[in-house]
Amino acid sequence: MLTALGLMSGTSADGVSVAAARIGDRKLRMLAYRTFPYPRALRERILAARDARTRELSALHSELGRFFAAAARKVIRKGRVDVIGSHGQTVWHAPARHTLQIGEASFIAEATGVTTVCDFRPADVAAGGQGAPLVPYFDWYLFGGRPAVLLNLGGIANLGCPAKTLARTTGFDTGPGNCLIDEAMRIAYRKEYDEGGRVAASGRIDLKLLGRLDHPYFRKPPPKSTGRELFSRDFLLERCGKDLRRRPADVVATLAYLTARTVADAVARHAPTGTQELIVSGGGGLNRTTMSHLEWMVWPLAVRPLEVFGIPALAKEPAAFALLAAEAVRGAPANAPAVTGAGRPAVLGKIVPGANFRGLMGRLHR
């Protein structure tokens, strides 16, 4: 067994989530979980990174690496960790063409002494895949064969449909999770998110506005992945900028409904026959308005939080990259070609040796 630490900074860019887990054969036991919010100035730089100049992007790459390293040290202070997996912060993702995640992993390996795996997506792209989503491997690892689909409601919503075998496991990004809601809240209310879905609950769903928010991506067949490159502030302002100024609560209410509707449509079209449960994780699961819509839309499926299975709702993605790091140092492919569209299984990630590297490799190759 390996003790692995995962670091994840997602589409919402609200902070880095850190999860430590003990990983065995198709088993994962959570040991610790914490989130470290970004200072406001750093978060604004992250959100603006897609348009940054080379010098600015290089500086942010190093600064995030140091931030991740400090977060990792705080979590592993109480115990030994064998390997760290750092997803980094996505700056740009063009499915099947190119993808860029920043947050220099050398700072993590140096500060912690722990071998660190980073840059998970390019190996899948090189093998002909989308480079995302990667979390369905985690879904299969823990839930393969269970009559359930797994939904992670982060900035982007992604669905995992684990089968008994990895070769038959599917999954894809359904579209916006929290990203458009968060943008609307920042613009109209100067808040980072709609806590508990209260603003959405106070507004009225506008069907004409819902129509303007439609996009061909929702009907595109998998494999597919997306991000802020498509569902961005520009997208939001183009489709409903005037409404956001005049009646922001109605816009937020409509966006919450859009998230639920696109997820429910994806479940209806792609959930395997016999599916009985929808297992939900991610910050969007805390938005009671979105979840209320989703529960009646997917009925008779039982909607259950991931916490029921011993994994905190916000810990799934960092736990997934802890698992992917463990698989990388073992040399195990972890890209689920049926999910990403890759032409072959691929070992994901680039390994940055830490002070424990030689001992780790010796243990793994006895």
N, C-alpha and C positions, 0 to 999 in steps of 0.2 A: 504494500500500500504506500501511497505517497500523500504527504500533506502539501496542498497547493493553495496559493493565494491568487485571487483574480481581481483585476482592476478594470473598471468600466466607466467611461465618460460618454454618455449617450447623446442622442439628438437634441435633447432639451438643454444640454450643457449647463446643468444646475450644480454640478459637483462631481466628484469621483466617488464611486461606490466600491467598497472593498469587501470581499468575502473570503474567508478561509474555510477549507473543507478537507476532510480525509477521504481519499478516493481509492476505491478498490475495484473489483471486477463487477461492473454494472451496479455499483453501489456508491453513494455519496452521502457523507454525514457532515452537516454544517457544524463548524466550530466557532465562528465569529462573523459578525457583519457590522459595518459602519459606513456612513456616508459623510464625506467632508465637503461642505459647500464651497464654491468658489467665491472669493471676494468679488464684489460687483464689477470693479474695473477689469479684472481678469476675465470674468464671464463675458463682458461686452467685447473684449478683444477676441475671445473664442468665437462668438457669434458673427463677428466681422471678418473672420479669418479667410473665408472663401474669396474675399476681394483684396486680401493683404498683398503687399509687395514682398519680394523675396527676402529682404532683410528683416521685415517684420515677422514673416512666417518662420524664419530660422530662429529668431529670438523666442518666439512663442513655443516652438518645438522644444527648445531647451528648458524654458521656464516650466512648461507642463511636465516635463520629465522630472524635474526637481520636486514639483508639487506631488506627483504620483509617488516618488520615492519617500517623501516625508509621510504621506498617508500610509504607505506600506509598512514603514518602520513602526508607526504607532500601533498597528494591528498585530504585527508579529513580535512585539516586545516581550510577550508572555510565553512564547513557545517557538519551537523549531519549525521552519518551513523548508521544504525541499526544492520547490520551483514556484516561480511567479509568472502569471500570464497577464500581460497588459494589452488590452484592446487599443488603447490610445483614443484620441479624439478625431473623429472623421471630419476632414475639411472638405473633401469632395469625393463623391462616389458616382462614377459613370458605369453602370452595370455592364459586365463582360468586356469593358474597354480599359478603364484605369480607375484606381482607387487610392486615396491618400489618408492615412491616419498619422497624427503627430503626437509627440510626447516621448522624447528620447529615452529608450529603455536602458541605455548604458548608465544613466544616472541612478536608476533603480537598482541595477545589479551592483554598482559600486557602493551605494549607500547601505544596502542590506546584506551584501555578501552572498546573495541568493541568485542562482542562475535564472535568467528572465527570458521569457518568450514573448515576442511582439510581432506586429505586422502580419496578422493571420490571413488577411484576405487575398493578397497578391498571388499566392500559390494556386488558389482556386481559379482566379482570373487567367493565369498562365495556362491552366489545364482546360480552358474554354468555358469556365463557369462565370456566373454573375458576381462572385465574390461575396455574396450575401443571399439570404440570411444564413448565419452559422449556428444560431442557437438550436435549430431543430435536431442537431446531433445530440445535444444535451437532453432534449425531449425523448429521443429514442433511447439513449443510454439509461434513463431512469424509468421511462414509461412505455417502452416498446412492448406491444402486445396488449396494452390496456385499452378498452373501448372508449378512448378519450381523445380530444384535440386540445392543444395548449395554446393559449393566447397571451402574448406579452404586450401590454399597452404602455409603451414608452412614448417617446416623441413620435415615432412611427410604430404602427401596430404590425406585429408579425404572428403568423399562425403556424403551428407545428402539428403534423398529423403522423405520429409515430406508429410504425408497423412492427411486426415481430422481427423483421430483418431490416437492417439499415438500407439495403438496396431498394426497398419498397417504401421507405419513409419519405414523406413529402413535406413541403412547407414553403412559405413565401410571405412577403410583406403585403398586407392588405391595403395599405394607404396611411393616411394620417391617424395617429393616436392622439397625443396631446399637443403636437407641435402647433397646429393652427389655433387651438384654444389658447395656448400660452401666448402666442403672438398677439391675439386679439386682446387678451388681458393686459399685456404690456402696453399696447397702444392706447386702449380706452381707459384703463383703470390704474396704470402704473404699478401693477402687481405681476408677480412672476407666474402665477397659475390661479385657476379657479378652485379655491379650497373647498373640498367636499362637493363641488358642483353647485354651489349656492347661487352664483350669478346665472348659470344655465337654467336652474330651477325657477328663477324669477322672470325669465324671458319667455317669448313666444316663438315656437318653431315656424319659420317662414318657408313655405314650400317653393315659392318663386326663387328665393335666395338659395334654397337647397339645389334647385335646378341649375343655377349659375355656378355652383360649386362642383358640379359633375365633371368628371374627367375620364378620357378613354382608358387610363391606367386601371380603373376599377374593373373593367371588363376584359383586360388583357389576360390571357391564360398564363399560368406558371410554366417554367420558372420565371420569377420576376422579383425585383427588389427596387426600393426607392429611398428617398431621403429629402433633406431640405433643398436639394438642388431643384426639386419639382414642387413640393408643397412648402413654399417659402413665404416670407413676408410679402414679397412681390405678388405671388399668387393670391394671397389673401386680399391685398389692397386692390388688385385688379378686379377681383370678383365681387367684393363687397365693401370697398373703401367708404363710399358715401353712407351706406347703412351703418357702418361701424361708428361713424361720427354722430349719426342721428339717433340710433337706437342700438347701442352696443349690447345690451342684455339679450336682445333678440338674435343678434349675430352669434353670441356665445352659445345660446340655446340651440341654434341651428347647427353649429359646428359640433356640439356634443352629440346631436342626433346623427349627423353625417358619419362620425366615427363609429357609432353603434351600428348604423345601417350598412356601412361598407364591410364591417366585420361580419355581421349576420349574413349578408349575401355571400361572402366568401365561405362561411361555414356551410351554408345551404348547398353551395355548388361543389365543394371539395372535401367535406368531411367524409371519411370512409363509411360505408354502410355498417350499421350496427353501433355507431358512436352514441354514447350515453351521457358523456360529461364534457363540459367546457371548463378547463382549469385555467384560472386567470392570475396573472402576475403583472408587475409594473405599476408605476405611479397612477396610471389611468384607472386602475382598479379602486382607487380611493375617491374617484369622482362619482358620487352616488347617483347623479343624474344620468351620466353615460351608462353606468351599470344597470340602472332601472330600465332604461330603454333596451339594453342588450338582453336582459333576462327574459323579457316577454318576446323579443324578436327571435330568440333561439329555442324557445319552449318547443318540445318537452325536454330538451337537454337540461341536465342539472348543472348549474353554474356554481363552481366551487373555487375558493381562493387557494393559491399554492401553499399557504401557511398550514393547511390541513395535512400536508405531507412533510412538514418540518423545515420548510424553506421560506424565509421571509419574502414577502411580495416584491420588495425592491432588491433582493439579493440574487435573483435568478440569473441576470446577465453577468455580473461578476463571477458567480459560481460557475457559469458556463465557460468562461475564459480560464478559470482555474482548471477545469476539466480539460480544455483544449491544450493548455500548457503541459499538463501531465501526459496527454497523448503524444504531444510533440516530442518530448524527451524520450518517450518509449519508442518513437518511430512509427506510431500508429496513424493511418489515414483517418481524417475526421471531417471531411467536407460534404458527405452525403450528396453524391452527384445527382440523384433524382430531385434534390432540392434546388441546387444551384445551376444545374445544367452542364456541369463539368464533364469532360470526356472520360475522366478516370478518377479513382480515389486519389487523394493527395494528402501528404503530411503538411499540416498548416503551421506557419509561424517561422520566425527567424530566432535562433538561439543566441543569446548574449551570455557568455559564461560568467558566473559569479565566483566568489572565493570557494564555494562548495562544489564547483563543477566536477573536478576529478573524482571526489568521493561519491557524488551522485551517479556519475557514469559507471563507476565501479560497482555500486549497488545494483544498478539496472542490468548489468551485463555479466553478473555472476553465473 
